[in-house]
Amino acid sequence: MQSSLAVVAAAIVSVSTVASAQSRPCDTSALADAADAARDNIVAAVDGAGALDAWRTVLEAGGAVGWPVTEYNVDARSTFVLAFDRLAIRVYRAGAFGASTDAAMDGCIDPGVMPEAVIPWSDVREIEAGNWVLWFKLRTPVVIGSDRGKRKTVRELKAYFHGAPGGDLRYYYNEQYVGHVPFWNVDVWEITNLRGIAVGPNDFQRRLQFVLSTTVDPTRRITLTRKGRGAGW
């Protein structure tokens, strides 16, 4: 009997502890620097361990790492904010924060700002790193509206993260042999079909994919895939 009472008492203490932790208000002053480091270290590729520590600091304190994105599957001409917390991805219209998304960048999201969609991590089946975007492929479709009034039902998020490093421009061309110039003793070639192809910063997408999966999915339930470096998505 006493052992049963001890188990019940321990359960009550555990539940009350969890409830207390969940009800603790998010402290922007304590998390703003960590939220900045969570993004900046991935963008600059300077400190992978620091990026992981920063993400864990924000998430374990009940905060969220917010990031402005272009969500191509909903509205390529609008800005959204993806907020990553311990439990879910929250998708917000940028306009929900007013004239600037700064309020979403300090590690805490005002609970009075309503997200367009809340996607539990258990509903994310795959994260694919492309050249320009990350795809979050979902088990259940969600409806998302933009600031321009567009509403789409999507089965995956196709997000370009603002502030990501730029790609580079590769030149491709054809060479055609013209002839030999005896006076200079040189062969002459003509370059034709010169064209440039912008190649995306896929190393950034891979860094973000790795940090996200490590911090929110330590048991590796989410499949990770990657595209090769190139000009496409």
N, C-alpha and C positions, 0 to 999 in steps of 0.2 A: 504493500500500500504506500509506504513511504517513498519507494523508488518511483512509483507511478506519479505521485505528487511532485517529485523532483523533476521528472521529465516534463510535466505540464508547466511547472514554474519556469523551467529553462526555455520552453517554447514561447511562453508569454514574454519573457525578457528579450528573446531573439526578435519576435515580431515587433515589439515596441522599439527596439533599437533600429530596425529597418525603417519603421514608420518615421522615427525621429530623423534619420538620415535623409529620407526622401523629402521631408517637409522643410529641411534646412534651406534657407534662401540662398540662391546663387550669389556669390560675392564677386562682382566685376573687378573691384580693386585688387583682389587676390589672384584673378585669373587672366587679366588683360595681357600681361607680359607673356604668359605661357601660351595664350591663344595666338599672339603674334609670332612667337617662336615656332609654334606648330606649323604655321603656314610658311614662314620665311625660310626655315631650314630645308623644307622640301623644294621651294623655288630656287634657292641658291645652291643647293646640293653641298652644303658645307659641314653638316653635323647630323648624321643619321641617328646616332644614339640620342642626341639632344632633341631631335624631332619626336622620337618615340617617347621620351620622358615628358615632353611638353604636352603631347596628346593625352598621355595617361594622367597627367596632373589635372587637365581640364575635365576629362571624362569622369575620373574618380571623385572629383569634387561636385559632380552633378551638373557640370556645365556642358557646353557644346562648342565645337569649332565651326564657325560659320564661314562660308566662302561664296562670293558672288560668282555666278556662272551664267553662261548662255545655254539654255536647254533647247537643243535643236528639234527634238521630237514634239515640243509644244509650240514654241514661238521663237524663231531665231532673231527676231527684232526686239525682244524684251529681255530684261535681266531678272534673274531669280537669285535666291540665296538657298544653298544647301547647308543645313545645320546638322552636323554629325554628333550625336551623343551616344551614351552607352547602350541605349535600347533601340534607337531608330535613326533613320534619315528623315529630317523634316524639310519639306519643300515650301518655300515662301515666295510670294511675289516681292520684288524689290520695293515696289511702291507701298507695301504694307508697313515699311519702316519710315515712311516719309520721304523727304527729298534726298536722303543719303542712306546707304546701308551700314554706316559706321556703327549704329547701335547693335548690329548683329555680329560685330567683329571682336568683341571684348570678352568672349567666353561665356556670356550669359544672354539668353534670349528672353525678352519680356514675355511672360506667359499670357499677357493680354493681346499679343500679336498672334493672330490665328494662322496656322499653316494651311496651304492648299492641300497637302497630303502628308500623312505620317506613315512611313514605311518601316515596319519592324525589321531588324536585321535578319530575323528568321524567315522573312519573306523575300530576301535577296538571295537568289540562287547562284548568281555568277557576277563577277566584276571583270570586265575586259579592258585592258589598257591598249588604246590605239595610238596613233601618231599625234592627234590633236585633242582627243576626247577620252573620257572614261564612260563606258557603258555599265549601268547597273541593271541587270536583267532580273525581272521580278516574277514571283510565282503568281501573284494576283494583280490584275491591272488596277491602275489608279486614275482618277480624273484630276487634272491640273488646269487651272486658269491663269492667264497672263494679265499684265497690266493693260494690255491693248484689247482685252475682252475675248481673246481666243480661249477655248476650252477643248482639251483633247483627252481622250482615254488612251493611256500608254501602258505598254507592257515592259518598257525599259526606259531608263533615263539616258540621254545622250548629252553629256555635260562637258562643255569647255570651261575650264577654270580660269577666271580672270587673274592676270598677274603671272601666268605661266611663262616660262622663257620662250622667246621666239624660235622659230625653226631656222633653217638655212636654205639658201637657193643653190641648187645643183644645176649645172649646165650640161646639156646633152647635144651632140652634134654629129654630123656625118663628114668624113674626110674623103676627098676625091683627088687622086693623083693627076696633076696637070702636066708635068714634064720636068726635064732637067735643064738648068741654065749653065751652059759650059763656062761662061766667063767667070761666074762666081762659084762654080762647081757645087751647086746646091740643087736639091730636089724641091719642087714647088708643089704644095698641096692646097687645095681649096676647101674651106669649111662651108658646109651647107646645112640647112635645116637646124640652125642654132636655136635652142629653146631653153628656157629655165623652168625648173619644177621646184616648187616650195616643198621642202621636206620637214615634217613636223617634229616637235621636241618630245619624242616618245619616251626619252629617259625620265622626263618629269612625270609623265603619266604612270610609269612603272614605279617610281619612288612613292608617289601618292597611293597607288594600289597596294604596295607592300606595307606602308605604314598603317593605312586603314585596316587591312586584313589582320595585321599583327595585333592592333589595339582592340578591335571590336569583335574579332573572330579567332580567338586563340585556339579553339578546337578544330579549326579548318573545315567548317561546314560549307563555306562559300567557295565555289570553284573559281580559280584565277586563270585567265587566259590572256595572251598577248599577241598583238600584231607585229609583224616585222617593220623595220624602219622604212618609210617610203613617203609618197606624196598623198596617198589616200587618207581616209579617216583613221 
